[in-house]
């Protein structure tokens, strides 16, 4: 097969014409690095390899774009890349970024867990759930949460004195606050103990 034309298109792609007909579009940088140009002979196997290399390079570029503004987990990036470039190219791109230290699930998990627990005041249960949603390995998530080991009573008390300070005046306000704390993953017994320490009256949990 003969590459009869190579026309550059938008977004760094080049359209290849083989034997006078449009065949495929490939990454321009990849095409140049493989040494193919107008007038080059290319076999079916070489064309397949060129397409795969193109996908990998595009996947790497996309992955770099995704982590430019914020850190992401391996799963988050894979979920974005696989529909566009396939599993093989996505995995190759992710492995390369891991080698460069640009993707680090453990580092991400520790930083995110600290944010969830110490800034947002989430419970251990809720923090672990949020880590799992990001694709963090369950054992790693549980290990990190154990290491941070926040005291739930202290967490709840801090929330009652800050975030929910204006939602404690009436019985209805306190009930809504309890529901919010339960949504954050806190157990009723811990909520009750924290409220008792602040001398806040509550109905017993049914």
N, C-alpha and C positions, 0 to 999 in steps of 0.2 A: 504494500500500500504506500502511496505517495502523499505527503502533506503538500497540497497545492496552494494553500493560503493559510495565514495565521493573522487574524484581525483582532486587535485589542478592543476590548469592550469596557464597560463601566465596572467599578469595584474590583479592579485588579484581575480581571478575567480576560482570557483570549479564546476566541472562537477558532477551532481548527476545522479546515476543510480538507477532506481526504478524497483523492481521486475526483476532484471537482465538485464534491458535495459536502454540505455542512455535516460534521460528525459529532463533535462534542465541544464543550467549553471547559477549559482548565485554568488553574491558577497561573498567572503570567510568570511569576518568579519561579515556580516549579518547572514550567516549560523551559525557561532559559537555563536553569540549573541542570536539566536533563540533556541539554544539548540539541534539542529538536527545534527545527525552524522550517520555513518554507523551502521545499525541495528535498527535505529529509525523507528517507524511507522509514516506515514504522510497521512493525508486525502487530498482530492481534495481542500477543503477550505483552509487548512493549507498551501498547496503547493502554492495556489494562493496568499495568504497573504505573504508568504516567497518571492515570485517573486516581489511583489509590494514593499516590504521593501528593497529588493535588488536594485531595480531601484532607489528608493529614496536615498539610501546611495551612489550609483554610481553617481547620479545626484549631490549630495552635493560635492562629491570629485571633479567632473568635474568643478563645479561652483567655488570652491576654487582655482583650477588650473587656471581658466580663469581670476580671479581677482588678481592673484599673481603678475603679472607684470604691470597691469594698472587697474584703476577703470573702471567699466562698468555699464551701466544702466540695470534696470530690463528687458527691452525689449531685449537688446543685449544678455543677458544671456539666457533668455527664448528661443530666436531664435536658440541658440546653443544646448540647452538641450532637447527641445521638440522632434526634429527628432530622438534623441538617446534613450530617456527614456519615452516619452509621457508627456502629459500635467499635469497629476496628480502628477507624481514624480517631474517634473520641478517646479511646483508651490510650492510643499512642500519644496524643496531645497531652492528656492528663499526666501520663507517666513522665513525659519530658518536663512539664511544669513542676512536678514533684521532685525531680532530680535537681532542679534549679532552686528548690525551696520556696516556690511561689504558691504551692498548694500544700498545706500541712493541717490535716484534720485534727490532730491532737492539740496543736497550738490554737487553732480556731476554737475548738471545743472549750479549752480552758478560758480563753478570753470572753467567749460568749456566755459561759456559765457564770463567770464573775459578774458580768453585766446583768444577767437575769436575777442573780441572787442578791447582790449587794446594791445594785442601783434600782432595779425594778422590784426588789423584795419578793420575788417569787419563792414558793416553797420548793423543797428538794424534789418533790414529785412533779410539780409543774415544770421546773427547770430541766429535769431529765427528759420529760415529754417533749419539750421544745428542742432539745439537742437531737433527739431521735428523729424529729420532723426534718431536721437539716441533713439527715443521713449519717449522723455520727454513730459508730458502732455502740451497741447497747452496753457491753462490758466497759468500754472506755468511758462512756457517759456516766455510768454508775460509779466508776472509780474516781472520776474527777469530782462528782458531787459529794462523795464520801470525804475526799480530801478537804474540800471547802467546809463541809460540815457546819452549816449555819444553825444557830439555835432558833427553832421555830417561834418560841415565846418572844424572844428578843425581836425577831423579824416582825411579828404581828404587832407588838407594842410600838415599835418604831412607826409602822404604818398608821396605827391608831392616833399617834401623836402628830403625824404630819399629813399624809395623803387623805386620811379619813377624819381628820380632826373636826371638820365642820359637818360631819354626818353621824353625830353621836347624841344630839340633843334630845331626840324623841325616840320612843320605842320603835316606831316605823323606820326612822333613820338608822337605828342600830341593826334592825333586821336586814335592811338593804346592805349595810356594811358587812354583816356576817355573810350574806350571799356572795358579795364581791370577794371576800377572803376565801370562801370555799371554792370559788371559780379559780382563784390563784393557786389552789392545791392544798390549802391548809385544812387540818383536821378540826372538827368541832371542839374536841377536848382542849386543844391548844388555844383555839380562839377564846373559849370560855375562860381559861386560866389567865390569858393576857387581859381580857376585859375585867376580870375580877381584880387583877392587880391595880387596875386604874379605877376601881370602884364604880364600874359601869353596870347598871342593872340590866339583866337579860332574862327572857323567858327560857325555860328549859327546852332543849332540842327534842322534838318529837321523834 
